[in-house]
Amino acid sequence: MVHKYSVSMEKELKSLEEKVFLLLRLYHDTCKENVKLRKELADTLTENTKLNEKIHTVAARLETLLLNIPDEE
């Protein structure tokens, strides 16, 4: 009877070990993905800032052009 208990416990420990390794792998994969996503977010925010600056520049130039259009009389 002691032998069966030992075999059963061995199976449970093996299963637990496999689950821990899976959890660690998923954790590391998630960490890598988070690093990648943070970089993508930073790049996107930088690009967004550049595009907003261009929009403001174009809007100011357009406003200047509109102010310099002579009135029709």
PQR file with spaces between the fields and no chain letter, atoms N, CA, C, O and H, PARSE charges and radii, in Angstrom:
ATOM       1  N    MET     1       0.823   -1.195    0.000 -0.4000 1.5000
ATOM       2  CA   MET     1       0.000    0.000    0.000 -0.0000 2.0000
ATOM       3  C    MET     1       0.862    1.252    0.000  0.5500 1.7000
ATOM       4  O    MET     1       0.521    2.235   -0.659 -0.5500 1.4000
ATOM       5  N    VAL     2       1.964    1.233    0.722 -0.4000 1.5000
ATOM       6  CA   VAL     2       2.862    2.382    0.786 -0.0000 2.0000
ATOM       7  C    VAL     2       3.439    2.652   -0.599  0.5500 1.7000
ATOM       8  O    VAL     2       3.616    3.808   -0.986 -0.5500 1.4000
ATOM       9  H    VAL     2       2.240    0.434    1.257  0.4000 1.0000
ATOM      10  N    HIS     3       3.724    1.618   -1.325 -0.4000 1.5000
ATOM      11  CA   HIS     3       4.292    1.758   -2.660 -0.0000 2.0000
ATOM      12  C    HIS     3       3.332    2.488   -3.600  0.5500 1.7000
ATOM      13  O    HIS     3       3.766    3.354   -4.358 -0.5500 1.4000
ATOM      14  H    HIS     3       3.581    0.680   -1.010  0.4000 1.0000
ATOM      15  N    LYS     4       2.041    2.161   -3.568 -0.4000 1.5000
ATOM      16  CA   LYS     4       1.052    2.827   -4.424 -0.0000 2.0000
ATOM      17  C    LYS     4       0.933    4.299   -4.062  0.5500 1.7000
ATOM      18  O    LYS     4       0.785    5.148   -4.940 -0.5500 1.4000
ATOM      19  H    LYS     4       1.688    1.457   -2.952  0.4000 1.0000
ATOM      20  N    TYR     5       0.995    4.596   -2.792 -0.4000 1.5000
ATOM      21  CA   TYR     5       0.921    5.992   -2.363 -0.0000 2.0000
ATOM      22  C    TYR     5       2.115    6.759   -2.922  0.5500 1.7000
ATOM      23  O    TYR     5       1.969    7.896   -3.372 -0.5500 1.4000
ATOM      24  H    TYR     5       1.115    3.906   -2.078  0.4000 1.0000
ATOM      25  N    SER     6       3.270    6.154   -2.897 -0.4000 1.5000
ATOM      26  CA   SER     6       4.489    6.772   -3.395 -0.0000 2.0000
ATOM      27  C    SER     6       4.393    7.017   -4.899  0.5500 1.7000
ATOM      28  O    SER     6       4.798    8.078   -5.375 -0.5500 1.4000
ATOM      29  H    SER     6       3.389    5.231   -2.531  0.4000 1.0000
ATOM      30  N    VAL     7       3.873    6.070   -5.642 -0.4000 1.5000
ATOM      31  CA   VAL     7       3.699    6.212   -7.086 -0.0000 2.0000
ATOM      32  C    VAL     7       2.682    7.315   -7.379  0.5500 1.7000
ATOM      33  O    VAL     7       2.876    8.127   -8.285 -0.5500 1.4000
ATOM      34  H    VAL     7       3.544    5.208   -5.255  0.4000 1.0000
ATOM      35  N    SER     8       1.618    7.334   -6.618 -0.4000 1.5000
ATOM      36  CA   SER     8       0.601    8.368   -6.795 -0.0000 2.0000
ATOM      37  C    SER     8       1.174    9.753   -6.510  0.5500 1.7000
ATOM      38  O    SER     8       0.923   10.710   -7.242 -0.5500 1.4000
ATOM      39  H    SER     8       1.461    6.675   -5.882  0.4000 1.0000
ATOM      40  N    MET     9       1.952    9.837   -5.428 -0.4000 1.5000
ATOM      41  CA   MET     9       2.554   11.118   -5.091 -0.0000 2.0000
ATOM      42  C    MET     9       3.562   11.526   -6.158  0.5500 1.7000
ATOM      43  O    MET     9       3.676   12.709   -6.476 -0.5500 1.4000
ATOM      44  H    MET     9       2.156    9.059   -4.833  0.4000 1.0000
ATOM      45  N    GLU    10       4.276   10.590   -6.700 -0.4000 1.5000
ATOM      46  CA   GLU    10       5.254   10.845   -7.762 -0.0000 2.0000
ATOM      47  C    GLU    10       4.561   11.426   -8.990  0.5500 1.7000
ATOM      48  O    GLU    10       5.069   12.361   -9.610 -0.5500 1.4000
ATOM      49  H    GLU    10       4.183    9.628   -6.441  0.4000 1.0000
ATOM      50  N    LYS    11       3.409   10.876   -9.338 -0.4000 1.5000
ATOM      51  CA   LYS    11       2.638   11.386  -10.484 -0.0000 2.0000
ATOM      52  C    LYS    11       2.155   12.808  -10.225  0.5500 1.7000
ATOM      53  O    LYS    11       2.212   13.661  -11.111 -0.5500 1.4000
ATOM      54  H    LYS    11       2.997   10.117   -8.835  0.4000 1.0000
ATOM      55  N    GLU    12       1.686   13.056   -9.021 -0.4000 1.5000
ATOM      56  CA   GLU    12       1.213   14.399   -8.680 -0.0000 2.0000
ATOM      57  C    GLU    12       2.351   15.406   -8.725  0.5500 1.7000
ATOM      58  O    GLU    12       2.186   16.519   -9.225 -0.5500 1.4000
ATOM      59  H    GLU    12       1.640   12.363   -8.301  0.4000 1.0000
ATOM      60  N    LEU    13       3.501   15.015   -8.205 -0.4000 1.5000
ATOM      61  CA   LEU    13       4.662   15.911   -8.235 -0.0000 2.0000
ATOM      62  C    LEU    13       5.108   16.192   -9.665  0.5500 1.7000
ATOM      63  O    LEU    13       5.463   17.324   -9.996 -0.5500 1.4000
ATOM      64  H    LEU    13       3.635   14.111   -7.799  0.4000 1.0000
ATOM      65  N    LYS    14       5.092   15.176  -10.505 -0.4000 1.5000
ATOM      66  CA   LYS    14       5.462   15.340  -11.916 -0.0000 2.0000
ATOM      67  C    LYS    14       4.477   16.285  -12.596  0.5500 1.7000
ATOM      68  O    LYS    14       4.889   17.162  -13.356 -0.5500 1.4000
ATOM      69  H    LYS    14       4.804   14.256  -10.236  0.4000 1.0000
ATOM      70  N    SER    15       3.197   16.121  -12.335 -0.4000 1.5000
ATOM      71  CA   SER    15       2.174   16.990  -12.915 -0.0000 2.0000
ATOM      72  C    SER    15       2.363   18.435  -12.443  0.5500 1.7000
ATOM      73  O    SER    15       2.266   19.379  -13.227 -0.5500 1.4000
ATOM      74  H    SER    15       2.862   15.409  -11.718  0.4000 1.0000
ATOM      75  N    LEU    16       2.629   18.580  -11.165 -0.4000 1.5000
ATOM      76  CA   LEU    16       2.859   19.915  -10.608 -0.0000 2.0000
ATOM      77  C    LEU    16       4.096   20.551  -11.232  0.5500 1.7000
ATOM      78  O    LEU    16       4.096   21.740  -11.552 -0.5500 1.4000
ATOM      79  H    LEU    16       2.708   17.813  -10.528  0.4000 1.0000
ATOM      80  N    GLU    17       5.131   19.767  -11.399 -0.4000 1.5000
ATOM      81  CA   GLU    17       6.358   20.266  -12.017 -0.0000 2.0000
ATOM      82  C    GLU    17       6.086   20.758  -13.441  0.5500 1.7000
ATOM      83  O    GLU    17       6.553   21.828  -13.830 -0.5500 1.4000
ATOM      84  H    GLU    17       5.130   18.802  -11.138  0.4000 1.0000
ATOM      85  N    GLU    18       5.339   19.983  -14.205 -0.4000 1.5000
ATOM      86  CA   GLU    18       5.000   20.365  -15.575 -0.0000 2.0000
ATOM      87  C    GLU    18       4.193   21.663  -15.591  0.5500 1.7000
ATOM      88  O    GLU    18       4.411   22.525  -16.442 -0.5500 1.4000
ATOM      89  H    GLU    18       4.960   19.114  -13.889  0.4000 1.0000
ATOM      90  N    LYS    19       3.272   21.795  -14.655 -0.4000 1.5000
ATOM      91  CA   LYS    19       2.451   23.007  -14.585 -0.0000 2.0000
ATOM      92  C    LYS    19       3.288   24.230  -14.214  0.5500 1.7000
ATOM      93  O    LYS    19       3.071   25.324  -14.735 -0.5500 1.4000
ATOM      94  H    LYS    19       3.096   21.095  -13.964  0.4000 1.0000
ATOM      95  N    VAL    20       4.242   24.032  -13.312 -0.4000 1.5000
ATOM      96  CA   VAL    20       5.128   25.141  -12.915 -0.0000 2.0000
ATOM      97  C    VAL    20       5.980   25.563  -14.110  0.5500 1.7000
ATOM      98  O    VAL    20       6.125   26.758  -14.365 -0.5500 1.4000
ATOM      99  H    VAL    20       4.418   23.143  -12.888  0.4000 1.0000
ATOM     100  N    PHE    21       6.542   24.610  -14.843 -0.4000 1.5000
ATOM     101  CA   PHE    21       7.337   24.946  -16.019 -0.0000 2.0000
ATOM     102  C    PHE    21       6.492   25.660  -17.070  0.5500 1.7000
ATOM     103  O    PHE    21       6.954   26.614  -17.697 -0.5500 1.4000
ATOM     104  H    PHE    21       6.424   23.639  -14.636  0.4000 1.0000
ATOM     105  N    LEU    22       5.280   25.210  -17.259 -0.4000 1.5000
ATOM     106  CA   LEU    22       4.383   25.875  -18.209 -0.0000 2.0000
ATOM     107  C    LEU    22       4.096   27.301  -17.760  0.5500 1.7000
ATOM     108  O    LEU    22       4.124   28.230  -18.567 -0.5500 1.4000
ATOM     109  H    LEU    22       4.905   24.436  -16.750  0.4000 1.0000
ATOM     110  N    LEU    23       3.825   27.469  -16.488 -0.4000 1.5000
ATOM     111  CA   LEU    23       3.567   28.798  -15.945 -0.0000 2.0000
ATOM     112  C    LEU    23       4.767   29.714  -16.138  0.5500 1.7000
ATOM     113  O    LEU    23       4.607   30.873  -16.522 -0.5500 1.4000
ATOM     114  H    LEU    23       3.802   26.715  -15.833  0.4000 1.0000
ATOM     115  N    LEU    24       5.959   29.210  -15.877 -0.4000 1.5000
ATOM     116  CA   LEU    24       7.173   30.004  -16.072 -0.0000 2.0000
ATOM     117  C    LEU    24       7.374   30.379  -17.534  0.5500 1.7000
ATOM     118  O    LEU    24       7.748   31.509  -17.846 -0.5500 1.4000
ATOM     119  H    LEU    24       6.090   28.269  -15.565  0.4000 1.0000
ATOM     120  N    ARG    25       7.124   29.427  -18.428 -0.4000 1.5000
ATOM     121  CA   ARG    25       7.263   29.722  -19.859 -0.0000 2.0000
ATOM     122  C    ARG    25       6.273   30.794  -20.290  0.5500 1.7000
ATOM     123  O    ARG    25       6.626   31.723  -21.015 -0.5500 1.4000
ATOM     124  H    ARG    25       6.820   28.508  -18.175  0.4000 1.0000
ATOM     125  N    LEU    26       5.031   30.657  -19.838 -0.4000 1.5000
ATOM     126  CA   LEU    26       4.019   31.663  -20.181 -0.0000 2.0000
ATOM     127  C    LEU    26       4.368   33.025  -19.597  0.5500 1.7000
ATOM     128  O    LEU    26       4.150   34.056  -20.234 -0.5500 1.4000
ATOM     129  H    LEU    26       4.744   29.902  -19.249  0.4000 1.0000
ATOM     130  N    TYR    27       4.910   33.023  -18.385 -0.4000 1.5000
ATOM     131  CA   TYR    27       5.342   34.278  -17.753 -0.0000 2.0000
ATOM     132  C    TYR    27       6.436   34.946  -18.577  0.5500 1.7000
ATOM     133  O    TYR    27       6.367   36.146  -18.843 -0.5500 1.4000
ATOM     134  H    TYR    27       5.087   32.185  -17.868  0.4000 1.0000
ATOM     135  N    HIS    28       7.443   34.181  -18.981 -0.4000 1.5000
ATOM     136  CA   HIS    28       8.540   34.741  -19.776 -0.0000 2.0000
ATOM     137  C    HIS    28       8.045   35.218  -21.140  0.5500 1.7000
ATOM     138  O    HIS    28       8.462   36.273  -21.617 -0.5500 1.4000
ATOM     139  H    HIS    28       7.499   33.206  -18.765  0.4000 1.0000
ATOM     140  N    ASP    29       7.165   34.453  -21.764 -0.4000 1.5000
ATOM     141  CA   ASP    29       6.596   34.867  -23.050 -0.0000 2.0000
ATOM     142  C    ASP    29       5.826   36.176  -22.900  0.5500 1.7000
ATOM     143  O    ASP    29       5.921   37.061  -23.750 -0.5500 1.4000
ATOM     144  H    ASP    29       6.826   33.596  -21.376  0.4000 1.0000
ATOM     145  N    THR    30       5.068   36.290  -21.821 -0.4000 1.5000
ATOM     146  CA   THR    30       4.295   37.506  -21.568 -0.0000 2.0000
ATOM     147  C    THR    30       5.218   38.696  -21.323  0.5500 1.7000
ATOM     148  O    THR    30       4.946   39.803  -21.788 -0.5500 1.4000
ATOM     149  H    THR    30       4.991   35.571  -21.131  0.4000 1.0000
ATOM     150  N    CYS    31       6.292   38.471  -20.605 -0.4000 1.5000
ATOM     151  CA   CYS    31       7.263   39.552  -20.373 -0.0000 2.0000
ATOM     152  C    CYS    31       7.864   40.037  -21.688  0.5500 1.7000
ATOM     153  O    CYS    31       7.978   41.241  -21.916 -0.5500 1.4000
ATOM     154  H    CYS    31       6.513   37.572  -20.227  0.4000 1.0000
ATOM     155  N    LYS    32       8.245   39.102  -22.551 -0.4000 1.5000
ATOM     156  CA   LYS    32       8.797   39.477  -23.860 -0.0000 2.0000
ATOM     157  C    LYS    32       7.773   40.261  -24.675  0.5500 1.7000
ATOM     158  O    LYS    32       8.104   41.276  -25.289 -0.5500 1.4000
ATOM     159  H    LYS    32       8.152   38.124  -22.366  0.4000 1.0000
ATOM     160  N    GLU    33       6.536   39.787  -24.675 -0.4000 1.5000
ATOM     161  CA   GLU    33       5.487   40.471  -25.432 -0.0000 2.0000
ATOM     162  C    GLU    33       5.243   41.871  -24.869  0.5500 1.7000
ATOM     163  O    GLU    33       5.030   42.813  -25.633 -0.5500 1.4000
ATOM     164  H    GLU    33       6.268   38.963  -24.176  0.4000 1.0000
ATOM     165  N    ASN    34       5.271   42.018  -23.560 -0.4000 1.5000
ATOM     166  CA   ASN    34       5.075   43.331  -22.937 -0.0000 2.0000
ATOM     167  C    ASN    34       6.175   44.303  -23.346  0.5500 1.7000
ATOM     168  O    ASN    34       5.900   45.473  -23.613 -0.5500 1.4000
ATOM     169  H    ASN    34       5.445   41.253  -22.940  0.4000 1.0000
ATOM     170  N    VAL    35       7.419   43.827  -23.396 -0.4000 1.5000
ATOM     171  CA   VAL    35       8.530   44.680  -23.829 -0.0000 2.0000
ATOM     172  C    VAL    35       8.295   45.136  -25.266  0.5500 1.7000
ATOM     173  O    VAL    35       8.469   46.310  -25.592 -0.5500 1.4000
ATOM     174  H    VAL    35       7.642   42.877  -23.179  0.4000 1.0000
ATOM     175  N    LYS    36       7.900   44.201  -26.114 -0.4000 1.5000
ATOM     176  CA   LYS    36       7.622   44.521  -27.524 -0.0000 2.0000
ATOM     177  C    LYS    36       6.481   45.533  -27.624  0.5500 1.7000
ATOM     178  O    LYS    36       6.580   46.506  -28.371 -0.5500 1.4000
ATOM     179  H    LYS    36       7.759   43.247  -25.850  0.4000 1.0000
ATOM     180  N    LEU    37       5.412   45.313  -26.886 -0.4000 1.5000
ATOM     181  CA   LEU    37       4.269   46.218  -26.941 -0.0000 2.0000
ATOM     182  C    LEU    37       4.596   47.601  -26.389  0.5500 1.7000
ATOM     183  O    LEU    37       4.103   48.606  -26.902 -0.5500 1.4000
ATOM     184  H    LEU    37       5.331   44.522  -26.279  0.4000 1.0000
ATOM     185  N    ARG    38       5.417   47.661  -25.355 -0.4000 1.5000
ATOM     186  CA   ARG    38       5.835   48.963  -24.817 -0.0000 2.0000
ATOM     187  C    ARG    38       6.629   49.742  -25.850  0.5500 1.7000
ATOM     188  O    ARG    38       6.456   50.953  -25.988 -0.5500 1.4000
ATOM     189  H    ARG    38       5.817   46.845  -24.938  0.4000 1.0000
ATOM     190  N    LYS    39       7.508   49.045  -26.584 -0.4000 1.5000
ATOM     191  CA   LYS    39       8.285   49.708  -27.631 -0.0000 2.0000
ATOM     192  C    LYS    39       7.360   50.197  -28.741  0.5500 1.7000
ATOM     193  O    LYS    39       7.495   51.327  -29.212 -0.5500 1.4000
ATOM     194  H    LYS    39       7.649   48.061  -26.472  0.4000 1.0000
ATOM     195  N    GLU    40       6.432   49.357  -29.157 -0.4000 1.5000
ATOM     196  CA   GLU    40       5.483   49.755  -30.196 -0.0000 2.0000
ATOM     197  C    GLU    40       4.672   50.967  -29.747  0.5500 1.7000
ATOM     198  O    GLU    40       4.437   51.885  -30.533 -0.5500 1.4000
ATOM     199  H    GLU    40       6.323   48.439  -28.775  0.4000 1.0000
ATOM     200  N    LEU    41       4.248   50.971  -28.496 -0.4000 1.5000
ATOM     201  CA   LEU    41       3.484   52.098  -27.966 -0.0000 2.0000
ATOM     202  C    LEU    41       4.329   53.365  -27.971  0.5500 1.7000
ATOM     203  O    LEU    41       3.857   54.426  -28.379 -0.5500 1.4000
ATOM     204  H    LEU    41       4.438   50.225  -27.858  0.4000 1.0000
ATOM     205  N    ALA    42       5.576   53.260  -27.521 -0.4000 1.5000
ATOM     206  CA   ALA    42       6.461   54.430  -27.505 -0.0000 2.0000
ATOM     207  C    ALA    42       6.682   54.952  -28.924  0.5500 1.7000
ATOM     208  O    ALA    42       6.656   56.162  -29.150 -0.5500 1.4000
ATOM     209  H    ALA    42       5.960   52.398  -27.190  0.4000 1.0000
ATOM     210  N    ASP    43       6.897   54.048  -29.877 -0.4000 1.5000
ATOM     211  CA   ASP    43       7.078   54.456  -31.277 -0.0000 2.0000
ATOM     212  C    ASP    43       5.821   55.132  -31.822  0.5500 1.7000
ATOM     213  O    ASP    43       5.904   56.136  -32.529 -0.5500 1.4000
ATOM     214  H    ASP    43       6.918   53.065  -29.693  0.4000 1.0000
ATOM     215  N    THR    44       4.673   54.579  -31.490 -0.4000 1.5000
ATOM     216  CA   THR    44       3.404   55.150  -31.951 -0.0000 2.0000
ATOM     217  C    THR    44       3.173   56.526  -31.346  0.5500 1.7000
ATOM     218  O    THR    44       2.718   57.439  -32.034 -0.5500 1.4000
ATOM     219  H    THR    44       4.606   53.763  -30.915  0.4000 1.0000
ATOM     220  N    LEU    45       3.481   56.679  -30.068 -0.4000 1.5000
ATOM     221  CA   LEU    45       3.314   57.990  -29.423 -0.0000 2.0000
ATOM     222  C    LEU    45       4.251   59.026  -30.033  0.5500 1.7000
ATOM     223  O    LEU    45       3.871   60.183  -30.212 -0.5500 1.4000
ATOM     224  H    LEU    45       3.850   55.937  -29.509  0.4000 1.0000
ATOM     225  N    THR    46       5.473   58.611  -30.351 -0.4000 1.5000
ATOM     226  CA   THR    46       6.420   59.515  -31.005 -0.0000 2.0000
ATOM     227  C    THR    46       5.901   59.935  -32.370  0.5500 1.7000
ATOM     228  O    THR    46       5.937   61.115  -32.720 -0.5500 1.4000
ATOM     229  H    THR    46       5.782   57.671  -30.205  0.4000 1.0000
ATOM     230  N    GLU    47       5.425   58.978  -33.129 -0.4000 1.5000
ATOM     231  CA   GLU    47       4.874   59.282  -34.464 -0.0000 2.0000
ATOM     232  C    GLU    47       3.646   60.181  -34.337  0.5500 1.7000
ATOM     233  O    GLU    47       3.472   61.102  -35.135 -0.5500 1.4000
ATOM     234  H    GLU    47       5.396   58.019  -32.845  0.4000 1.0000
ATOM     235  N    ASN    48       2.810   59.931  -33.365 -0.4000 1.5000
ATOM     236  CA   ASN    48       1.621   60.746  -33.132 -0.0000 2.0000
ATOM     237  C    ASN    48       2.011   62.195  -32.825  0.5500 1.7000
ATOM     238  O    ASN    48       1.387   63.131  -33.324 -0.5500 1.4000
ATOM     239  H    ASN    48       2.950   59.183  -32.717  0.4000 1.0000
ATOM     240  N    THR    49       3.042   62.369  -32.005 -0.4000 1.5000
ATOM     241  CA   THR    49       3.522   63.709  -31.668 -0.0000 2.0000
ATOM     242  C    THR    49       4.019   64.428  -32.917  0.5500 1.7000
ATOM     243  O    THR    49       3.717   65.603  -33.128 -0.5500 1.4000
ATOM     244  H    THR    49       3.549   61.609  -31.600  0.4000 1.0000
ATOM     245  N    LYS    50       4.781   63.717  -33.743 -0.4000 1.5000
ATOM     246  CA   LYS    50       5.290   64.313  -34.985 -0.0000 2.0000
ATOM     247  C    LYS    50       4.141   64.722  -35.904  0.5500 1.7000
ATOM     248  O    LYS    50       4.159   65.808  -36.484 -0.5500 1.4000
ATOM     249  H    LYS    50       5.026   62.762  -33.572  0.4000 1.0000
ATOM     250  N    LEU    51       3.149   63.855  -36.032 -0.4000 1.5000
ATOM     251  CA   LEU    51       2.013   64.164  -36.906 -0.0000 2.0000
ATOM     252  C    LEU    51       1.209   65.345  -36.371  0.5500 1.7000
ATOM     253  O    LEU    51       0.742   66.177  -37.149 -0.5500 1.4000
ATOM     254  H    LEU    51       3.134   62.973  -35.561  0.4000 1.0000
ATOM     255  N    ASN    52       1.043   65.429  -35.061 -0.4000 1.5000
ATOM     256  CA   ASN    52       0.339   66.576  -34.478 -0.0000 2.0000
ATOM     257  C    ASN    52       1.093   67.873  -34.734  0.5500 1.7000
ATOM     258  O    ASN    52       0.480   68.905  -35.005 -0.5500 1.4000
ATOM     259  H    ASN    52       1.423   64.753  -34.428  0.4000 1.0000
ATOM     260  N    GLU    53       2.411   67.827  -34.649 -0.4000 1.5000
ATOM     261  CA   GLU    53       3.214   69.016  -34.948 -0.0000 2.0000
ATOM     262  C    GLU    53       3.028   69.441  -36.395  0.5500 1.7000
ATOM     263  O    GLU    53       2.907   70.631  -36.683 -0.5500 1.4000
ATOM     264  H    GLU    53       2.910   66.988  -34.428  0.4000 1.0000
ATOM     265  N    LYS    54       3.003   68.471  -37.310 -0.4000 1.5000
ATOM     266  CA   LYS    54       2.789   68.779  -38.733 -0.0000 2.0000
ATOM     267  C    LYS    54       1.406   69.394  -38.941  0.5500 1.7000
ATOM     268  O    LYS    54       1.254   70.350  -39.702 -0.5500 1.4000
ATOM     269  H    LYS    54       3.101   67.504  -37.075  0.4000 1.0000
ATOM     270  N    ILE    55       0.417   68.851  -38.273 -0.4000 1.5000
ATOM     271  CA   ILE    55      -0.950   69.381  -38.402 -0.0000 2.0000
ATOM     272  C    ILE    55      -0.998   70.825  -37.944  0.5500 1.7000
ATOM     273  O    ILE    55      -1.604   71.667  -38.608 -0.5500 1.4000
ATOM     274  H    ILE    55       0.541   68.075  -37.655  0.4000 1.0000
ATOM     275  N    HIS    56      -0.363   71.124  -36.810 -0.4000 1.5000
ATOM     276  CA   HIS    56      -0.364   72.498  -36.293 -0.0000 2.0000
ATOM     277  C    HIS    56       0.383   73.438  -37.232  0.5500 1.7000
ATOM     278  O    HIS    56      -0.031   74.581  -37.427 -0.5500 1.4000
ATOM     279  H    HIS    56       0.129   70.440  -36.271  0.4000 1.0000
ATOM     280  N    THR    57       1.486   72.960  -37.815 -0.4000 1.5000
ATOM     281  CA   THR    57       2.246   73.773  -38.761 -0.0000 2.0000
ATOM     282  C    THR    57       1.410   74.075  -39.999  0.5500 1.7000
ATOM     283  O    THR    57       1.347   75.217  -40.453 -0.5500 1.4000
ATOM     284  H    THR    57       1.822   72.031  -37.656  0.4000 1.0000
ATOM     285  N    VAL    58       0.776   73.056  -40.533 -0.4000 1.5000
ATOM     286  CA   VAL    58      -0.055   73.238  -41.730 -0.0000 2.0000
ATOM     287  C    VAL    58      -1.245   74.146  -41.418  0.5500 1.7000
ATOM     288  O    VAL    58      -1.595   74.997  -42.236 -0.5500 1.4000
ATOM     289  H    VAL    58       0.827   72.128  -40.164  0.4000 1.0000
ATOM     290  N    ALA    59      -1.864   73.982  -40.265 -0.4000 1.5000
ATOM     291  CA   ALA    59      -3.007   74.822  -39.895 -0.0000 2.0000
ATOM     292  C    ALA    59      -2.581   76.282  -39.783  0.5500 1.7000
ATOM     293  O    ALA    59      -3.310   77.174  -40.217 -0.5500 1.4000
ATOM     294  H    ALA    59      -1.580   73.291  -39.601  0.4000 1.0000
ATOM     295  N    ALA    60      -1.412   76.534  -39.206 -0.4000 1.5000
ATOM     296  CA   ALA    60      -0.918   77.914  -39.085 -0.0000 2.0000
ATOM     297  C    ALA    60      -0.626   78.490  -40.461  0.5500 1.7000
ATOM     298  O    ALA    60      -0.951   79.647  -40.725 -0.5500 1.4000
ATOM     299  H    ALA    60      -0.820   75.809  -38.853  0.4000 1.0000
ATOM     300  N    ARG    61      -0.024   77.711  -41.334 -0.4000 1.5000
ATOM     301  CA   ARG    61       0.267   78.188  -42.691 -0.0000 2.0000
ATOM     302  C    ARG    61      -1.021   78.459  -43.458  0.5500 1.7000
ATOM     303  O    ARG    61      -1.124   79.452  -44.177 -0.5500 1.4000
ATOM     304  H    ARG    61       0.241   76.771  -41.120  0.4000 1.0000
ATOM     305  N    LEU    62      -1.999   77.580  -43.305 -0.4000 1.5000
ATOM     306  CA   LEU    62      -3.280   77.767  -43.972 -0.0000 2.0000
ATOM     307  C    LEU    62      -3.974   79.022  -43.458  0.5500 1.7000
ATOM     308  O    LEU    62      -4.552   79.779  -44.238 -0.5500 1.4000
ATOM     309  H    LEU    62      -1.916   76.773  -42.720  0.4000 1.0000
ATOM     310  N    GLU    63      -3.918   79.241  -42.165 -0.4000 1.5000
ATOM     311  CA   GLU    63      -4.536   80.442  -41.595 -0.0000 2.0000
ATOM     312  C    GLU    63      -3.869   81.700  -42.146  0.5500 1.7000
ATOM     313  O    GLU    63      -4.546   82.675  -42.469 -0.5500 1.4000
ATOM     314  H    GLU    63      -3.449   78.626  -41.531  0.4000 1.0000
ATOM     315  N    THR    64      -2.545   81.675  -42.252 -0.4000 1.5000
ATOM     316  CA   THR    64      -1.819   82.811  -42.819 -0.0000 2.0000
ATOM     317  C    THR    64      -2.237   83.052  -44.262  0.5500 1.7000
ATOM     318  O    THR    64      -2.458   84.195  -44.662 -0.5500 1.4000
ATOM     319  H    THR    64      -1.995   80.883  -41.990  0.4000 1.0000
ATOM     320  N    LEU    65      -2.347   81.981  -45.049 -0.4000 1.5000
ATOM     321  CA   LEU    65      -2.776   82.119  -46.442 -0.0000 2.0000
ATOM     322  C    LEU    65      -4.189   82.694  -46.528  0.5500 1.7000
ATOM     323  O    LEU    65      -4.455   83.576  -47.345 -0.5500 1.4000
ATOM     324  H    LEU    65      -2.168   81.053  -44.724  0.4000 1.0000
ATOM     325  N    LEU    66      -5.085   82.199  -45.692 -0.4000 1.5000
ATOM     326  CA   LEU    66      -6.464   82.681  -45.714 -0.0000 2.0000
ATOM     327  C    LEU    66      -6.542   84.161  -45.324  0.5500 1.7000
ATOM     328  O    LEU    66      -7.364   84.898  -45.868 -0.5500 1.4000
ATOM     329  H    LEU    66      -4.869   81.482  -45.029  0.4000 1.0000
ATOM     330  N    LEU    67      -5.713   84.593  -44.410 -0.4000 1.5000
ATOM     331  CA   LEU    67      -5.711   85.996  -43.988 -0.0000 2.0000
ATOM     332  C    LEU    67      -5.154   86.910  -45.075  0.5500 1.7000
ATOM     333  O    LEU    67      -5.474   88.099  -45.105 -0.5500 1.4000
ATOM     334  H    LEU    67      -5.045   83.994  -43.968  0.4000 1.0000
ATOM     335  N    ASN    68      -4.328   86.370  -45.966 -0.4000 1.5000
ATOM     336  CA   ASN    68      -3.709   87.169  -47.019 -0.0000 2.0000
ATOM     337  C    ASN    68      -4.495   87.163  -48.328  0.5500 1.7000
ATOM     338  O    ASN    68      -4.073   87.794  -49.297 -0.5500 1.4000
ATOM     339  H    ASN    68      -4.068   85.404  -45.942  0.4000 1.0000
ATOM     340  N    ILE    69      -5.619   86.468  -48.377 -0.4000 1.5000
ATOM     341  CA   ILE    69      -6.465   86.488  -49.567 -0.0000 2.0000
ATOM     342  C    ILE    69      -7.170   87.849  -49.604  0.5500 1.7000
ATOM     343  O    ILE    69      -7.829   88.253  -48.646 -0.5500 1.4000
ATOM     344  H    ILE    69      -5.962   85.955  -47.590  0.4000 1.0000
ATOM     345  N    PRO    70      -7.012   88.537  -50.728 -0.5600 1.5000
ATOM     346  CA   PRO    70      -7.673   89.845  -50.807  0.2800 2.0000
ATOM     347  C    PRO    70      -9.191   89.699  -50.862  0.5500 1.7000
ATOM     348  O    PRO    70      -9.722   88.750  -51.438 -0.5500 1.4000
ATOM     349  N    ASP    71      -9.868   90.658  -50.250 -0.4000 1.5000
ATOM     350  CA   ASP    71     -11.323   90.666  -50.303 -0.0000 2.0000
ATOM     351  C    ASP    71     -11.785   91.066  -51.695  0.5500 1.7000
ATOM     352  O    ASP    71     -11.189   91.940  -52.324 -0.5500 1.4000
ATOM     353  H    ASP    71      -9.436   91.429  -49.782  0.4000 1.0000
ATOM     354  N    GLU    72     -12.848   90.427  -52.176 -0.4000 1.5000
ATOM     355  CA   GLU    72     -13.423   90.799  -53.475 -0.0000 2.0000
ATOM     356  C    GLU    72     -14.349   91.983  -53.274  0.5500 1.7000
ATOM     357  O    GLU    72     -15.238   91.969  -52.421 -0.5500 1.4000
ATOM     358  H    GLU    72     -13.332   89.717  -51.665  0.4000 1.0000
ATOM     359  N    GLU    73     -14.129   92.962  -54.045 -0.4000 1.5000
ATOM     360  CA   GLU    73     -15.001   94.143  -53.945 -0.0000 2.0000
ATOM     361  C    GLU    73     -15.624   94.487  -55.237  0.5500 1.7000
ATOM     362  O    GLU    73     -16.382   95.453  -55.319 -0.5500 1.4000
ATOM     363  H    GLU    73     -13.407   92.973  -54.737  0.4000 1.0000
